Amino acid sequence: MEIVPEEIPLNIVYEDEALMLINKAAGMVVHPGSGNYSGTLLNGVAWHLKELDPDFKEDTLPRFGLVHRIDKNTSGLLVIAKTDTAMRHLAKQFYDHTIRRQYVALVWGDLKTDQGTIIAHVGRHMRMRKLFEAYPEGEHGKEALSHYYRVLERFGYVTLVECRLETGRTHQIRVHMKYIGHPLFNDDFYGGDKIVKGTVYAKYKQFVDNCFAICTRQACMRKHWVSCSSRKPENDVFETELPSDDMTQVIDKWRKYVSTRGNNY
C-alpha cells in the first residue's frame, strides 16, 4: 500500500542515520490498512523523512521500517528502521529475544504475587476472528511468554504492574492477563470494560465509570526499550515518562479512592 506523506506531529525520542524511536500516542494507528488509509504513524514518518531528504522515495518505506507494532490504543515506544541494514539487525534481535520490551498496565484485581510468568500460546479466536485467545495446551496459535515481574502499586480492586515480553504476539499482554483472571482496565476486547472486581454500591459504579471516561482505552503503555542499535556496540536504553496523561489521571483517582477507604476495599 502506498504511504502518502502527511504532516503529523511525532514525538521522536531518538533518531540517528539508522533508526527512529517514537513515543506513539494512544489512538494512533501504526500503518495504513483496511479502514485506516491515512493519518497513521507511518504517514507521519514518511513526511518527516521527506523533510530530511527531499529525494526520499515513499515506496521504499513498506520494504523496511516496521519491525514490530503497537496496538492502536496502546501508547509507548516504537522503533522504525531507516535502512535495510538496520531492519535486518533489529529483526534478528527480535528473533533472538535480545530486545527487552517493558510495559506498564493497570489490571483488574489484586495480584496474589508480585512476580509471575504466563505461558500460553496466543492465536486467533476460533469463532470471533477479531479477537485472540490463550491456548494453554499449545494446540493452537503461537508460543507466547509474558512476565509480570514488578507490582508498582496495589489499589485493592486494581493493580498497577510492570510486564516484560519474551515474545511479541498480537494482543499478548491483553490476552495473557485475561487468561489469569486480570484483564486490563477498560479493555473492551477482553472484558476489562466492565466492573470485574469491587462493590455493588452505586457510588463505586459511578467512580469506575468516571475512570473509564478518562481513560477510554485499555490502560497499557510501552514504557521501556533496551536495544543494541545498528550503529553502536553498547546497549541503548530508552524509557518514556510514566505513564501517559490519561493513565496518570486514572491512577491518581484510584490512589485517592484507596486513601479515603483505607484497607476497607
Number of C-alpha atoms within 10 A of each C-alpha: 9 12 22 19 20 18 14 16 11 14 12 15 16 12 14 12 11 16 20 17 19 20 21 25 18 22 14 16 22 21 21 18 11 6 6 11 15 17 18 22 20 24 23 22 26 23 21 17 17 16 13 10 10 9 9 14 12 17 12 15 21 13 10 16 20 19 17 14 16 20 17 16 19 22 25 28 26 20 23 23 25 20 18 14 13 21 21 15 16 25 17 14 16 18 11 11 14 14 20 16 19 23 21 24 29 26 27 28 21 18 21 7 10 15 14 13 14 17 17 23 22 25 24 17 15 11 7 9 10 9 15 22 24 26 22 16 9 15 9 17 18 16 18 24 19 20 18 23 16 16 18 13 16 18 20 18 18 23 23 24 21 23 23 20 21 18 19 21 20 17 18 22 25 26 26 27 20 20 18 11 14 24 28 30 31 26 21 14 17 21 17 21 20 15 17 17 13 15 12 9 8 9 10 14 15 11 14 21 16 13 20 20 13 15 21 18 24 27 29 30 28 26 23 20 20 15 19 16 18 19 11 8 8 10 11 11 12 14 15 17 10 14 19 19 12 17 23 14 15 20 22 11 16 20 14 13 15 17 12 10 9 10 9 8 11
